[in-house]
Amino acid sequence: MTSRFNSRQLSLIVVFSALGAVASVPIGHLGNYLKTIPFLPFGTGQILAGLHLIMIVMTALYVRKPGAATMTGAVKGLAEAMLLSYHGLPVIILSALQGAIIDLVLYVMGYGTTAILLGCGLSATSNVVFIQFFLGKQFPLSVYVLMYVLSFTSGALLGGYSGESLYQMVRERLPSS
């Protein structure tokens, strides 16, 4: 029986998970602080949701195996929880879910730009689904609509587009292995 991931792929998963966790903790706190600015509507912090996905996308594109994004999300969530994420322990489930959504979309649609943008948009909106249905936060419908729109847009642009662009830039500059 052969291993699902080789040593190089597992190393990428661990390194990108750690980088993602270290970046996500301050991003989460910054998003939380955005709601304290008086002229910004509640839920504006979701505009940063896509930044949490960049390292998950990088891993998915480098490894190109089902489960890589899910594993990266889960390990990233564990590391984030240990680094005192704003979300606390639920960040483990949230990050794993985000990776699983990206994995699912890439598995169904392939690794093209459209799939990456859609996968990251849906992945970022899972944040809001988690807040609405699992944490049971009671906000007006208008706040949830804003949060869904901002998170999907952020996921597609900041997570998907930026993640794929970063992957392409690194790929062009590194020698083939």
Salt bridges, closest charged atoms under 4 A:
GLU80 OE1 - LYS76 NZ 2.70
GLU172 OE1 - ARG173 NH1 4.00
